[in-house]
Amino acid sequence: MSETPRLGISGDPRPHAYDPDRQPEYFEGVLARRIVAFLIDAIFVIGPMLVLAFLIFVFGLVTLGIGWLLFALLSPIFVIWAVVYTGATLGSPQSATIGMRAMDLEMRTWYGAPMFFLLGAVHVIFFWVLTTALTPLILIVGLLNRRRRLLHDFLTGTLVINSEARAAALHRTRGG
């Protein structure tokens, strides 16, 4: 009797790619720089929405108020833009949003693989849902684990680490 092929999926569990005990340089300062990266990314997400809102306002003035009906589309456009921005930037070869790149951070799967669009999009959706429901708890989780993963990182199987260049520089400073 022949065995069913597994389609390239191994049943063996994959080990974590980054060990905070052996490679602390990947996790040093990640939480604080992650907050700054979020603020930078917020500018890239909210900025275009403010411009669009201003254009709708001006269009409403020109059309004697009829154009202001377009404000109803602003919320769905905001959600789509935030998901596309995050999914596309995390799914890029750098596996990082623009804010994360500015702060020398990368997002990886827990076993070290680079991100892809769908995982980045799901990650941001989980972030917004969990932030709405459990605001302080998602941050507290990061203080209670050695890899500094937040709640939505656990749910999506991801982690944020220092970029290779930053980790190498931190490793050299320690004399490693």
Residue pairs with C-beta under 8 A, 6 or more apart in sequence:
14 110
14 111
15 111
16 110
16 111
16 147
17 108
17 109
17 110
17 111
17 112
18 26
18 27
18 108
18 112
18 147
18 159
18 161
20 26
20 27
20 146
20 147
21 146
23 167
25 162
25 166
25 167
25 168
25 170
25 171
25 174
25 176
26 161
26 162
26 167
27 146
27 147
27 148
27 161
27 162
28 162
28 170
29 162
30 105
30 148
30 160
30 161
30 162
31 142
31 143
31 148
33 103
33 104
33 105
34 100
34 103
34 105
34 160
36 99
36 103
37 97
37 99
37 100
37 102
37 103
37 105
38 99
39 99
40 98
40 99
40 102
40 103
41 85
41 86
41 97
41 98
41 99
41 100
42 99
44 85
44 97
44 98
44 99
45 78
45 81
45 82
45 85
48 81
49 74
49 77
49 78
49 81
52 74
52 77
53 71
53 74
56 67
56 68
56 70
56 71
56 74
57 68
59 67
59 68
59 70
60 66
60 67
60 68
60 70
60 71
61 67
82 124
82 128
83 121
83 124
83 125
84 121
85 97
86 97
86 120
86 121
86 123
86 124
87 117
87 118
87 120
87 121
87 124
88 117
88 120
89 96
89 97
89 98
89 100
89 120
90 96
90 97
90 107
90 115
90 117
90 119
90 120
90 123
91 115
91 116
91 117
91 118
91 119
91 120
93 114
94 101
94 106
95 106
95 107
95 108
95 114
95 115
96 105
96 106
96 107
96 163
100 106
100 107
100 160
104 162
104 163
104 165
104 166
105 160
105 161
105 162
105 163
106 160
106 161
106 162
106 163
106 164
107 115
107 120
107 123
107 158
107 159
107 160
107 161
108 114
108 115
108 158
108 159
108 160
108 161
109 115
109 119
109 157
109 158
109 159
110 157
110 158
110 159
115 158
119 156
119 158
122 156
123 152
123 153
123 156
123 158
126 152
126 155
126 156
127 138
127 152
130 137
130 138
130 151
130 152
130 155
131 138
134 151
137 151
138 150
138 151
138 152
139 150
141 149
141 150
141 151
141 154
142 148
142 149
142 150
147 159
148 159
148 160
149 158
149 159
149 160
153 159
153 160
161 167
162 170
